[in-house]
Amino acid sequence: MTEAGFDALWSALAPVGRDSRSGGYRRFAWTGEDLALREWFASEATSRGLDVTLDRAGNQWAWWGDPDRDGPGVVTGSHLDSVPDGGAYDGPLGVVSSLLAVDALRARGVVPARPLGIVCFGDEEGARFGIACAGSRLVTGALDSDRARALTDDDGTTMAEAMTTAGVVDPAHVGRDDEAVSRIGTFVELHVEQGRGLVDRDAAVGVASAIWPHGRWRVDLAGEANHAGTTRLVDRRDPMLDLARLVLAAREQAERHDALATVGRVRVTPNGTNAVPSSVQAWLDARGAAAGDVRALVAAVAAEVGTEPVEESWTPETEFDPALRDRLAGVLNGAPVLPTGAGHDAGILSGAGIPTAMLFVRNPTGVSHSPAEHAERVDCLAGVDALTDVLEDLLR
Ligand SMILES: [Zn+2]
């Protein structure tokens, strides 16, 4: 029954935002794909008799029971948006597993002693406006609403304009929502692992210990636009050379500081084959086990390039609630406990003081943020079982 249930939900999601050439997904905030996913979630939740609501940040909630009368509740869920050309599992696996866990709890005859909520956070990847976990940051107040409204995408569209076009939330009222947050007594997010930790431990499901500190910086490199055929090398101010230095410095400093650094996104102006660029913007993503090493890495890169990077986001180390983590590992008969370098909405909620935990489902190659991201169906089903066991325990 679970297999058929899983396949039905999975195949309904499969075509939304899928690029037919790469097989990857483009599911960005406040686009038509986003709206289709929101509709799918609301309809699946409603068909299960759950009460679907929207918070002031535009995140979707589906409640079994009344969190205002009997809460705070136990909340699970994840996100449905993707990075550019992302995989099918990052986010959706958690949402699909949450819906199936509700089915499984009912099939087991569980009568929850407190309300159970499923949340579908918006704009987790930050693929369009550059701020990861925008939905959970907004609702908890970690992202200022004025700043959010003014963020722009690559076409110069502001988040406020995108929200208006989508018509889901009124950007004028977007922001922190203490009432929605107060309904969360405990949060558990199931997610595909984005590494090979569970492969190494020979386990289908694991429990997260911590999320590494991580941040994003924008580096503005100025130059002078000119003709590629007539401008002597000596006369050029070519910001692409600074970009090259930036990329190499990021790699070198990451190795030196035992951390990770990535330049995965650049904006070249005017982006013409036969023109020296007038400017280049690049984004540096840096993470590591120790915050001090990450900060030192970014400072060293900045010194080498001679430009002060603009910090767009910073998330300190998240250590998940130790008691909750141990409780989950116990329910799951000693499932392995492991850290991750990937950020999640769970990290934002944990930072807001909510007891939070995560479950990871084995990723056989470790590849994520790529069309090649994968999890075996049998492991996904083991994830649903694990989430069901955990929720049943927490709902007592
Ligand atoms: Zn994710």
Residues whose N, C-alpha, C, O or C-beta is under 5 A from the ligand:
A	BS01	ZN	D90 G91
